[in-house]
Amino acid sequence: MTDAELDVVYTRLCKTMTQLGEASAPLFLARFVLLAIEKIGDADVSLGLIDAAGDGVGE
């Protein structure tokens, strides 16, 4: 994915969450994650991404 494509994807993600509203954002993100995990199709990659996303959160 190019930087420009990444920017388009991230912008769509943010706009979608804004349109859905703050109350719906956690459900949207959970659903997105489940779809992404299924598409990735590799347990080790998915577990590594989960660990990386959790690093430093809540500290």
C-alpha positions as CSV (number, residue, x, y, z in Angstrom):
1,M,0.0,0.0,0.0
2,T,1.4,3.4,-1.0
3,D,1.4,6.4,1.4
4,A,-1.4,7.9,-0.7
5,E,-3.5,4.8,-0.4
6,L,-2.9,4.6,3.3
7,D,-4.0,8.2,3.7
8,V,-7.2,7.4,1.7
9,V,-7.9,4.3,3.9
10,Y,-7.2,6.1,7.2
11,T,-9.4,9.1,6.1
12,R,-12.3,6.8,5.2
13,L,-11.9,5.0,8.6
14,C,-12.0,8.3,10.5
15,K,-14.9,9.8,8.5
16,T,-16.9,6.6,8.9
17,M,-16.4,6.6,12.7
18,T,-17.4,10.3,12.8
19,Q,-20.6,9.6,10.8
20,L,-21.5,6.7,13.0
21,G,-21.0,8.8,16.2
22,E,-18.9,8.2,19.3
23,A,-21.4,5.8,20.8
24,S,-21.2,3.4,17.8
25,A,-17.4,3.7,17.3
26,P,-16.5,0.7,19.6
27,L,-18.9,-1.6,17.9
28,F,-17.7,-0.4,14.4
29,L,-14.0,-1.0,15.4
30,A,-14.8,-4.4,16.9
31,R,-16.6,-5.4,13.7
32,F,-13.8,-4.0,11.5
33,V,-11.2,-6.0,13.5
34,L,-13.1,-9.2,13.1
35,L,-13.4,-8.7,9.4
36,A,-9.7,-7.8,9.1
37,I,-8.6,-10.9,11.1
38,E,-10.7,-13.1,8.8
39,K,-9.2,-11.4,5.8
40,I,-5.6,-11.7,7.1
41,G,-6.2,-15.4,7.6
42,D,-3.1,-16.0,9.7
43,A,-3.3,-16.5,13.4
44,D,0.3,-15.6,14.1
45,V,0.1,-12.3,12.2
46,S,-3.2,-11.4,13.8
47,L,-1.8,-12.2,17.3
48,G,1.2,-10.1,16.6
49,L,-0.9,-7.2,15.5
50,I,-3.1,-7.5,18.6
51,D,0.0,-7.4,20.8
52,A,1.4,-4.4,18.9
53,A,-1.8,-2.5,19.1
54,G,-2.0,-3.1,22.8
55,D,1.6,-1.9,23.6
56,G,1.5,1.4,25.4
57,V,-2.3,1.7,25.6
58,G,-3.6,2.6,29.0
59,E,-0.3,3.5,30.4
